[in-house]
Amino acid sequence: MNFFEEHAAIVSACAKRDFEAAAQHLRRHLTQTTARLLSKPTKDRS
């Protein structure tokens, strides 16, 4: 699933009150988000 599909799956699972599925999708979504943030170059603040 891509970023937006994963987000939609979280919302859908929550709407269905399937919290186990929501948690699983949220873990994947956060992993994707974190990977994107960590892969971006940072500016040296020194």
N, CA, C and O atoms as CSV, one atom per row, in Angstrom:
chain,resi,resn,atom,element,x,y,z
A,1,MET,N,N,0.837,-1.186,0.000
A,1,MET,CA,C,0.000,0.000,0.000
A,1,MET,C,C,0.878,1.244,0.000
A,1,MET,O,O,1.939,1.278,0.622
A,2,ASN,N,N,0.415,2.249,-0.703
A,2,ASN,CA,C,1.156,3.506,-0.654
A,2,ASN,C,C,0.701,4.328,0.556
A,2,ASN,O,O,-0.201,3.928,1.292
A,3,PHE,N,N,1.322,5.444,0.737
A,3,PHE,CA,C,1.079,6.314,1.892
A,3,PHE,C,C,-0.405,6.657,2.058
A,3,PHE,O,O,-0.948,6.541,3.156
A,4,PHE,N,N,-1.057,7.075,0.976
A,4,PHE,CA,C,-2.450,7.507,1.055
A,4,PHE,C,C,-3.402,6.330,1.230
A,4,PHE,O,O,-4.407,6.451,1.932
A,5,GLU,N,N,-3.107,5.204,0.610
A,5,GLU,CA,C,-3.929,4.008,0.791
A,5,GLU,C,C,-3.857,3.525,2.239
A,5,GLU,O,O,-4.859,3.101,2.814
A,6,GLU,N,N,-2.669,3.595,2.812
A,6,GLU,CA,C,-2.497,3.177,4.207
A,6,GLU,C,C,-3.293,4.098,5.131
A,6,GLU,O,O,-3.922,3.635,6.082
A,7,HIS,N,N,-3.263,5.395,4.850
A,7,HIS,CA,C,-4.030,6.352,5.652
A,7,HIS,C,C,-5.523,6.052,5.546
A,7,HIS,O,O,-6.226,6.056,6.556
A,8,ALA,N,N,-6.007,5.794,4.351
A,8,ALA,CA,C,-7.422,5.472,4.151
A,8,ALA,C,C,-7.798,4.180,4.875
A,8,ALA,O,O,-8.901,4.064,5.408
A,9,ALA,N,N,-6.888,3.218,4.894
A,9,ALA,CA,C,-7.147,1.955,5.585
A,9,ALA,C,C,-7.272,2.170,7.092
A,9,ALA,O,O,-8.087,1.515,7.742
A,10,ILE,N,N,-6.479,3.075,7.650
A,10,ILE,CA,C,-6.585,3.400,9.084
A,10,ILE,C,C,-7.966,3.978,9.380
A,10,ILE,O,O,-8.638,3.547,10.317
A,11,VAL,N,N,-8.380,4.945,8.587
A,11,VAL,CA,C,-9.677,5.593,8.786
A,11,VAL,C,C,-10.806,4.577,8.649
A,11,VAL,O,O,-11.736,4.564,9.456
A,12,SER,N,N,-10.725,3.737,7.638
A,12,SER,CA,C,-11.750,2.724,7.413
A,12,SER,C,C,-11.828,1.732,8.568
A,12,SER,O,O,-12.919,1.398,9.032
A,13,ALA,N,N,-10.682,1.265,9.028
A,13,ALA,CA,C,-10.659,0.306,10.139
A,13,ALA,C,C,-11.235,0.936,11.406
A,13,ALA,O,O,-11.963,0.278,12.150
A,14,CYS,N,N,-10.916,2.190,11.652
A,14,CYS,CA,C,-11.466,2.875,12.829
A,14,CYS,C,C,-12.983,3.030,12.705
A,14,CYS,O,O,-13.711,2.844,13.680
A,15,ALA,N,N,-13.450,3.370,11.514
A,15,ALA,CA,C,-14.887,3.528,11.297
A,15,ALA,C,C,-15.632,2.216,11.539
A,15,ALA,O,O,-16.774,2.214,11.999
A,16,LYS,N,N,-14.976,1.107,11.224
A,16,LYS,CA,C,-15.567,-0.222,11.442
A,16,LYS,C,C,-15.326,-0.724,12.860
A,16,LYS,O,O,-15.768,-1.812,13.228
A,17,ARG,N,N,-14.608,0.093,13.662
A,17,ARG,CA,C,-14.241,-0.256,15.034
A,17,ARG,C,C,-13.393,-1.527,15.090
A,17,ARG,O,O,-13.449,-2.291,16.054
A,18,ASP,N,N,-12.606,-1.731,14.032
A,18,ASP,CA,C,-11.658,-2.855,13.978
A,18,ASP,C,C,-10.305,-2.306,14.412
A,18,ASP,O,O,-9.453,-1.973,13.588
A,19,PHE,N,N,-10.133,-2.222,15.713
A,19,PHE,CA,C,-8.965,-1.542,16.253
A,19,PHE,C,C,-7.677,-2.330,16.067
A,19,PHE,O,O,-6.596,-1.743,16.024
A,20,GLU,N,N,-7.776,-3.637,15.956
A,20,GLU,CA,C,-6.571,-4.433,15.683
A,20,GLU,C,C,-6.038,-4.103,14.289
A,20,GLU,O,O,-4.839,-3.893,14.111
A,21,ALA,N,N,-6.934,-4.061,13.309
A,21,ALA,CA,C,-6.528,-3.702,11.944
A,21,ALA,C,C,-6.041,-2.255,11.893
A,21,ALA,O,O,-5.066,-1.950,11.207
A,22,ALA,N,N,-6.714,-1.370,12.614
A,22,ALA,CA,C,-6.300,0.037,12.635
A,22,ALA,C,C,-4.887,0.169,13.188
A,22,ALA,O,O,-4.073,0.922,12.654
A,23,ALA,N,N,-4.598,-0.563,14.257
A,23,ALA,CA,C,-3.260,-0.512,14.856
A,23,ALA,C,C,-2.211,-1.032,13.882
A,23,ALA,O,O,-1.121,-0.469,13.779
A,24,GLN,N,N,-2.536,-2.094,13.175
A,24,GLN,CA,C,-1.595,-2.667,12.200
A,24,GLN,C,C,-1.315,-1.664,11.076
A,24,GLN,O,O,-0.163,-1.456,10.696
A,25,HIS,N,N,-2.362,-1.056,10.557
A,25,HIS,CA,C,-2.190,-0.060,9.492
A,25,HIS,C,C,-1.441,1.168,10.007
A,25,HIS,O,O,-0.619,1.744,9.295
A,26,LEU,N,N,-1.729,1.562,11.245
A,26,LEU,CA,C,-1.044,2.718,11.821
A,26,LEU,C,C,0.449,2.454,11.964
A,26,LEU,O,O,1.262,3.334,11.683
A,27,ARG,N,N,0.817,1.251,12.399
A,27,ARG,CA,C,2.247,0.911,12.506
A,27,ARG,C,C,2.928,1.029,11.149
A,27,ARG,O,O,4.018,1.591,11.046
A,28,ARG,N,N,2.283,0.493,10.101
A,28,ARG,CA,C,2.874,0.589,8.752
A,28,ARG,C,C,2.948,2.038,8.291
A,28,ARG,O,O,3.945,2.457,7.703
A,29,HIS,N,N,1.896,2.800,8.557
A,29,HIS,CA,C,1.845,4.205,8.148
A,29,HIS,C,C,2.964,4.996,8.827
A,29,HIS,O,O,3.646,5.794,8.184
A,30,LEU,N,N,3.147,4.770,10.120
A,30,LEU,CA,C,4.206,5.474,10.845
A,30,LEU,C,C,5.587,5.051,10.369
A,30,LEU,O,O,6.505,5.870,10.317
A,31,THR,N,N,5.742,3.785,10.022
A,31,THR,CA,C,7.018,3.306,9.486
A,31,THR,C,C,7.329,4.012,8.169
A,31,THR,O,O,8.460,4.442,7.942
A,32,GLN,N,N,6.320,4.131,7.302
A,32,GLN,CA,C,6.520,4.825,6.022
A,32,GLN,C,C,6.854,6.292,6.251
A,32,GLN,O,O,7.759,6.830,5.614
A,33,THR,N,N,6.133,6.936,7.151
A,33,THR,CA,C,6.346,8.355,7.436
A,33,THR,C,C,7.735,8.585,8.008
A,33,THR,O,O,8.452,9.489,7.578
A,34,THR,N,N,8.110,7.765,8.977
A,34,THR,CA,C,9.418,7.898,9.611
A,34,THR,C,C,10.530,7.661,8.604
A,34,THR,O,O,11.529,8.380,8.604
A,35,ALA,N,N,10.371,6.666,7.749
A,35,ALA,CA,C,11.386,6.379,6.736
A,35,ALA,C,C,11.565,7.579,5.812
A,35,ALA,O,O,12.690,7.913,5.441
A,36,ARG,N,N,10.472,8.224,5.441
A,36,ARG,CA,C,10.561,9.407,4.575
A,36,ARG,C,C,11.293,10.541,5.279
A,36,ARG,O,O,12.142,11.205,4.683
A,37,LEU,N,N,10.963,10.761,6.546
A,37,LEU,CA,C,11.611,11.849,7.285
A,37,LEU,C,C,13.094,11.587,7.475
A,37,LEU,O,O,13.908,12.503,7.359
A,38,LEU,N,N,13.447,10.353,7.764
A,38,LEU,CA,C,14.847,10.022,7.999
A,38,LEU,C,C,15.677,10.043,6.724
A,38,LEU,O,O,16.895,10.211,6.779
A,39,SER,N,N,15.026,9.874,5.578
A,39,SER,CA,C,15.769,9.850,4.319
A,39,SER,C,C,16.026,11.256,3.765
A,39,SER,O,O,16.808,11.417,2.828
A,40,LYS,N,N,15.373,12.271,4.336
A,40,LYS,CA,C,15.574,13.644,3.865
A,40,LYS,C,C,16.878,14.195,4.427
A,40,LYS,O,O,17.202,13.969,5.593
A,41,PRO,N,N,17.622,14.916,3.599
A,41,PRO,CA,C,18.866,15.521,4.099
A,41,PRO,C,C,18.548,16.597,5.135
A,41,PRO,O,O,17.531,17.285,5.046
A,42,THR,N,N,19.415,16.726,6.094
A,42,THR,CA,C,19.234,17.744,7.126
A,42,THR,C,C,20.302,18.815,6.982
A,42,THR,O,O,21.390,18.566,6.464
A,43,LYS,N,N,19.973,20.002,7.447
A,43,LYS,CA,C,20.932,21.106,7.420
A,43,LYS,C,C,21.788,21.031,8.672
A,43,LYS,O,O,21.294,20.729,9.758
A,44,ASP,N,N,23.043,21.302,8.515
A,44,ASP,CA,C,23.946,21.341,9.656
A,44,ASP,C,C,23.680,22.624,10.434
A,44,ASP,O,O,23.774,23.717,9.874
A,45,ARG,N,N,23.349,22.504,11.717
A,45,ARG,CA,C,22.988,23.676,12.514
A,45,ARG,C,C,24.151,24.217,13.327
A,45,ARG,O,O,23.934,25.026,14.229
A,46,SER,N,N,25.370,23.800,13.041
A,46,SER,CA,C,26.509,24.283,13.835
A,46,SER,C,C,27.022,25.617,13.352
A,46,SER,O,O,27.976,26.153,13.917
